[in-house]
Amino acid sequence: MIKPLQDRVVIKMIENEETTKSGIILSSGAKEKPQIAEIIEVGTGGEVDGKTIKMYVKKGDKVIVSKYAGTEVKFNGEDYIIVKQDDILAIVE
């Protein structure tokens, strides 16, 4: 398990297979990087650079993240991205 610190969040990108009108399935490599992710773990917030940070997201939320944000990591054969809460643009409901 990856447990992020302070205002960081562990996310996993949601990859949707896309089929063209002619029935060709596009792999994730043939499309732009998806921007919707699921939150896997959330840091505790707290004091960061002299400011108190409140975490507004929770485990299981679907979110939209900045396109090139975060640090990609591989853990137990799965790909994750660790981002700061500021890199999360919106919660998808």
Secondary structure by P-SEA (a helix, b strand, c coil): cccccccbbbbbbbbbbbbccccccccccccccccbbbbcccccccccccbbbbbcccccccccccccbbbbbbcccbbbbbbcccccccccc
